[in-house]
Amino acid sequence: MKRIVDVFTKDWSHEIVWTYVIELGDGLVPLEIEAFENEALRLAVEENRGNPEFMFAKARE
């Protein structure tokens, strides 16, 4: 299953830091949206896009 996930800063502007297309699972079993958001945050931190304390992710529906 694929989801588009936006990563934002937590400051007053809620600026989009990055957008990811995340693919998880085999597509047969639905996954919680939180799994996609956590993976996007993990990637953002790994790519030095910001500190996880100051970012949050939202999957598009």
Rosetta blueprint (number, residue, H / E / L):
1 M L
2 K E
3 R E
4 I E
5 V E
6 D E
7 V E
8 F E
9 T E
10 K L
11 D L
12 W L
13 S L
14 H L
15 E L
16 I E
17 V E
18 W E
19 T E
20 Y E
21 V E
22 I E
23 E E
24 L L
25 G L
26 D L
27 G L
28 L L
29 V L
30 P L
31 L L
32 E L
33 I H
34 E H
35 A H
36 F H
37 E H
38 N H
39 E H
40 A H
41 L H
42 R H
43 L H
44 A H
45 V H
46 E H
47 E L
48 N L
49 R L
50 G L
51 N L
52 P H
53 E H
54 F H
55 M E
56 F E
57 A E
58 K E
59 A E
60 R L
61 E L
